[in-house]
Amino acid sequence: MTTEPPIRIAHLYRYPVKGLSPERVMEASLETSGYFPGDRLYAIENGPSGFNEVAPRHLPKMVYLMLMRNEALARLRTRYDGATGELSITQEDRPTTSYDLRSSQGRDALAGFMKAYLPHELRGEPRVLEAPPGYRFTDSRTGFVSLINLASVRAVEDFVGTAVDPLRFRGNVFLEGLEPWAELDLVGRIVEAPGGARLKVTSRTVRCAATNVDPQTGFRDLQIPRALSEHLGHADCGVYAEVIAGGALREGDALMLS
């Protein structure tokens, strides 16, 4: 096993509700063949999608409210309490509202909030979906854990001529120590953390128009997929990985490649 190149975990993030606020965590305990803990546990259906909670199958992200088309979601500040199932939402100077996502009443109330918040962007009645065991509302059917190379994000800044918030890419594990775009060459390799977690990099991540939305302002202000295509000939930035051995990931961990 080799330590070249040296790689370090800079940040860890989860996204409990698809399209809503990222949440930074200091540590994550991964399970073999599992998803990133607390990630994409819920999604908000944009009109009937045919999602079946009993026999779930991966559906295209367009059936849900998501940043690629509903950038106003980024203007909400949300926080999910995994212990209680409560989601709190702060909207500009309005009082914070809370919803118990583990109850049907709480999910219905959140759907009502979205119906009032995005009245012209809905294709039908919104519905808050809860992921059944072993399932998550990820963009990719094999997107168990998303890794972002911060050096690649800095290269994107050179492409577009302005600062780029790495959270535009909505990754779980943000890495330092790699050369720009080196993550794209990790497909097929294994990343091992001191806490025992082992991740096999499975595929590149093709970026969509969600990255054009500033996660702080909620406004669409850049053309990142276009810039990637113009400079690289593709729109890939970041990779997906499968958890082949459970264990802990912690901010600051030095990772090893094999």
C-alpha positions in Angstrom: 0.0 0.0 0.0 1.3 3.5 -0.8 0.8 6.9 0.8 1.4 8.7 -2.5 -0.1 11.2 -3.1 -0.8 12.3 0.5 -4.5 12.9 0.9 -6.3 14.5 3.8 -10.0 14.9 4.7 -10.7 18.6 4.8 -14.4 18.6 5.5 -17.3 16.1 5.8 -20.9 17.0 4.9 -24.3 15.4 4.8 -27.5 16.5 3.1 -30.4 15.1 5.1 -33.1 16.5 2.7 -32.4 16.4 -1.0 -32.0 20.0 -2.3 -31.9 21.6 1.2 -28.9 22.8 3.3 -25.6 21.0 3.7 -24.6 20.1 7.3 -21.0 19.8 8.3 -20.1 16.9 10.6 -16.7 16.2 12.3 -17.0 12.4 12.0 -19.0 9.8 10.2 -19.4 6.1 10.9 -19.8 4.3 7.6 -21.3 0.8 7.2 -20.2 -1.7 4.6 -22.2 -1.3 1.4 -24.0 1.6 3.0 -24.5 5.3 2.3 -22.9 8.3 4.0 -24.7 8.6 7.4 -27.6 11.0 7.5 -27.4 11.7 3.8 -30.4 12.1 1.5 -32.8 10.6 4.0 -35.7 12.6 2.6 -36.8 14.0 -0.8 -39.7 16.3 -1.7 -41.7 14.9 -4.6 -42.6 17.5 -7.3 -45.9 16.0 -8.2 -46.6 12.3 -8.5 -43.4 10.3 -9.3 -44.5 6.7 -8.8 -42.0 6.2 -6.0 -42.8 3.0 -4.2 -41.7 2.9 -0.5 -42.3 -0.8 -0.3 -40.2 -1.6 -3.4 -38.0 1.5 -4.0 -36.1 1.9 -7.2 -33.9 4.8 -8.2 -35.7 7.6 -10.0 -34.3 10.5 -11.9 -33.7 13.6 -9.8 -36.1 15.7 -11.9 -39.0 14.1 -10.1 -38.0 15.8 -6.9 -37.5 19.4 -5.8 -33.8 20.0 -6.4 -31.3 22.8 -7.0 -30.8 22.1 -10.7 -34.3 23.6 -11.3 -35.4 25.0 -8.0 -32.6 27.3 -6.9 -34.8 29.1 -4.4 -34.3 26.1 -2.1 -30.8 27.4 -1.4 -32.3 30.6 0.1 -33.7 28.4 3.0 -31.5 27.6 6.0 -32.3 24.2 7.3 -31.1 21.9 10.0 -32.0 18.3 10.7 -31.8 16.7 14.1 -31.1 13.1 13.6 -32.0 12.2 17.2 -35.5 13.7 17.0 -36.2 13.7 13.3 -37.0 17.4 13.4 -36.2 19.7 10.5 -36.0 23.4 11.2 -36.3 26.0 8.4 -35.3 29.7 8.6 -36.4 31.9 5.8 -34.9 35.4 5.7 -36.3 37.4 8.7 -39.2 35.1 9.3 -39.6 33.0 12.4 -38.0 29.6 12.3 -40.5 26.7 11.7 -40.0 23.1 12.6 -41.3 19.8 11.1 -41.2 16.3 12.6 -40.1 14.3 9.5 -40.6 11.0 11.3 -44.4 11.6 11.4 -46.8 11.7 8.5 -48.2 14.9 10.0 -44.8 16.6 10.0 -44.1 15.5 6.5 -47.4 16.8 5.3 -46.8 20.1 7.0 -43.4 20.4 5.3 -45.1 19.7 1.9 -47.5 22.5 2.7 -44.7 24.8 3.4 -43.1 24.0 0.0 -46.4 24.4 -1.8 -46.6 28.0 -0.4 -42.9 28.7 -1.0 -42.7 27.4 -4.6 -46.2 27.8 -6.0 -45.1 28.3 -9.6 -42.5 25.5 -9.7 -44.7 22.6 -8.8 -46.0 20.1 -11.3 -48.5 18.7 -8.8 -49.0 18.2 -5.1 -45.6 18.0 -3.3 -45.1 15.1 -1.0 -42.2 14.5 1.4 -40.7 11.0 1.0 -38.8 9.1 3.6 -36.1 6.7 2.4 -36.8 3.1 3.3 -34.0 1.1 4.9 -31.1 0.5 2.6 -32.2 3.3 0.2 -31.2 7.0 -0.3 -32.4 9.7 -2.6 -29.0 10.1 -4.3 -28.6 11.5 -7.8 -26.7 8.3 -8.9 -28.1 4.8 -8.2 -24.5 3.9 -7.1 -23.7 7.2 -5.5 -23.0 5.9 -2.0 -20.4 8.4 -1.0 -19.4 11.5 -3.0 -15.8 12.7 -2.9 -14.7 16.2 -4.0 -11.1 17.3 -4.7 -10.7 20.9 -3.5 -7.8 21.4 -5.9 -10.2 20.8 -8.7 -12.6 23.3 -7.3 -9.8 25.9 -7.2 -9.1 25.0 -10.9 -12.7 25.7 -11.7 -12.2 29.1 -10.1 -9.5 29.8 -12.7 -11.9 28.7 -15.4 -14.8 31.0 -14.4 -12.7 33.9 -13.0 -14.2 34.1 -9.6 -14.4 32.3 -6.2 -16.4 29.0 -6.2 -17.9 27.7 -3.0 -17.0 23.9 -2.9 -20.5 23.3 -1.5 -21.9 23.9 -5.0 -20.8 20.3 -5.7 -22.7 18.9 -2.7 -20.1 16.3 -1.8 -19.7 14.2 1.3 -16.0 14.1 1.6 -13.8 17.1 0.6 -10.2 16.2 0.0 -6.9 18.1 0.1 -3.6 16.9 -1.1 -4.4 15.8 -4.7 -3.4 17.6 -7.8 -6.3 19.2 -9.8 -8.4 16.5 -11.5 -6.3 13.7 -10.0 -9.5 12.3 -8.4 -10.8 11.4 -11.8 -7.9 8.9 -12.2 -8.8 7.1 -8.9 -11.6 5.1 -10.4 -11.0 1.5 -9.5 -8.7 2.3 -6.6 -9.3 2.0 -2.9 -9.1 4.8 -0.3 -8.4 3.7 3.3 -9.0 5.8 6.4 -7.3 5.3 9.8 -10.7 4.5 11.3 -10.9 1.4 9.2 -13.3 2.7 6.5 -12.3 1.5 3.0 -13.9 3.1 -0.1 -13.6 1.8 -3.6 -13.9 4.7 -6.2 -16.4 3.5 -8.7 -17.1 6.4 -11.1 -16.6 10.0 -12.0 -19.4 12.5 -11.2 -20.9 14.4 -14.1 -21.9 17.8 -13.0 -25.3 19.4 -13.7 -26.7 22.8 -13.6 -27.2 22.6 -9.8 -23.5 23.7 -9.5 -24.5 27.0 -11.2 -26.4 28.0 -8.0 -24.6 29.9 -5.3 -25.4 27.9 -2.1 -25.3 31.1 0.0 -27.5 33.4 -2.1 -29.7 30.9 -3.9 -29.1 32.7 -7.2 -27.9 31.1 -10.5 -24.7 33.1 -11.3 -22.2 30.8 -13.0 -22.0 28.2 -15.8 -19.8 25.6 -14.3 -20.7 22.5 -16.5 -20.2 24.6 -19.6 -16.8 25.9 -18.2 -15.7 22.3 -17.5 -16.7 21.2 -21.0 -14.9 24.1 -22.6 -11.7 23.6 -20.7 -11.6 19.8 -20.2 -13.8 18.4 -22.8 -16.1 16.8 -20.2 -18.2 18.0 -17.3 -16.7 15.7 -14.6 -15.7 17.0 -11.2 -15.4 14.6 -8.2 -16.1 10.9 -7.9 -18.4 8.4 -6.3 -17.2 5.6 -4.0 -18.6 2.4 -2.6 -18.0 1.5 1.1 -16.3 -1.9 0.9 -15.4 -1.9 4.6 -17.2 0.0 7.4 -15.4 2.3 9.7 -15.0 6.0 10.7 -14.1 9.0 8.7 -12.9 12.1 10.5 -12.0 15.6 9.5 -8.2 15.8 9.3 -7.7 12.1 8.6 -4.8 11.2 6.4 -5.9 8.7 3.7 -4.0 5.9 2.0 -4.4 4.7 -1.6 -4.1 1.2 -2.9 
